[in-house]
Amino acid sequence: MAKKEIIWSEIAKLQFANVLEYYVERNGNENYSLKLIDEVEDLLNTLSKSELIGRLTSNKFTRVISMKVYLIFYEINGNRIEIVSFWDNRQDIEHRKIK
């Protein structure tokens, strides 16, 4: 199977950046955020090769992968995989927005 391009929606980029910034501020250093970036990159590399690894959500076209306390929601669009949301499960579910 061909490797698919991974793209991030603006919402997902903002959500991920907010998580990274939170941990830099909370911990006083970038160590955890850098580790999280590496883990997400590894997961997305796997996803780009095996796009069906996430389970389907109730809307039947968005998939989700669990990564520790985070959920990565994505959609497959041709040769691209779009990350539509990067969700920290410790946040209020009312703020979660998915296409």
Beta strands, then each sheet from edge to edge (+ up, - down):
strand 1: 5-8
strand 2: 55-56
strand 3: 62-67
strand 4: 70-77
strand 5: 80-88
sheet 1: 1+ 5+ 4- 3+ 2-
end
